[in-house]
Amino acid sequence: MTSLWNRKSFLAGLLILITLAAYIPAMQGGFVWGDDDYVPANTTLKSWQGLGQIWLSPSTTPQYYPLVFSSFWLG
């Protein structure tokens, strides 16, 4: 039983490492298309009041996706 558990743990760890290695090039990529309007140029994402505006004022962001913009606000 222990050797089976060790083998599964090894394979799970290997899968995680391969997945992370596949995403390394994407981590160094920049913004594309309209992303500049959504993140760097969006002043709502830079203040505590902006978080409330994301949820309570739909016209504050280019599109009303409060969960998405809240995650941008956290980053």
C-alpha positions in Angstrom: 0.0 0.0 0.0 2.8 2.4 0.9 4.6 1.9 -2.5 1.4 2.6 -4.3 0.9 5.8 -2.4 4.5 6.8 -3.1 4.0 6.1 -6.8 0.8 8.2 -6.9 2.4 11.0 -5.0 5.4 11.0 -7.4 3.2 11.1 -10.4 1.0 13.9 -9.0 4.2 15.9 -8.2 5.5 15.2 -11.7 2.3 16.4 -13.3 2.3 19.6 -11.3 6.0 20.3 -12.3 5.2 19.7 -16.0 2.2 21.9 -15.8 4.2 24.7 -14.2 7.0 24.3 -16.7 4.5 24.7 -19.6 3.2 28.0 -18.1 6.6 29.6 -17.5 6.6 31.4 -21.0 3.2 32.8 -20.3 4.3 34.4 -17.0 6.6 36.7 -18.9 4.1 37.8 -21.5 2.6 41.2 -21.6 -0.9 42.6 -22.1 -2.6 42.1 -25.4 -5.4 43.8 -27.3 -7.7 45.8 -25.0 -6.1 44.6 -21.7 -4.6 48.1 -21.2 -8.1 49.5 -20.7 -9.0 46.7 -18.3 -6.0 46.7 -16.0 -3.1 49.2 -16.2 -5.2 52.2 -17.2 -8.1 51.4 -15.0 -8.0 53.8 -12.0 -10.8 51.9 -10.2 -8.3 49.1 -9.5 -6.0 51.3 -7.6 -8.1 52.4 -4.6 -10.2 50.9 -1.7 -13.2 52.9 -3.0 -12.7 51.3 -6.4 -13.6 47.9 -5.0 -17.0 49.1 -3.9 -17.5 50.9 -7.3 -16.7 47.6 -9.1 -19.7 46.0 -7.4 -22.1 48.8 -7.0 -21.6 51.0 -10.1 -21.7 49.0 -13.4 -20.5 51.9 -15.5 -17.2 52.2 -13.6 -15.6 49.4 -15.6 -15.7 48.7 -19.4 -17.8 45.6 -18.8 -19.7 44.6 -15.6 -17.9 41.5 -14.5 -17.5 42.3 -10.8 -15.7 39.0 -9.8 -13.2 39.4 -12.6 -12.4 43.0 -11.8 -12.2 42.2 -8.1 -9.5 39.7 -8.9 -7.7 42.3 -11.0 -8.1 44.7 -8.0 -6.4 42.1 -5.7 -3.5 41.8 -8.1 
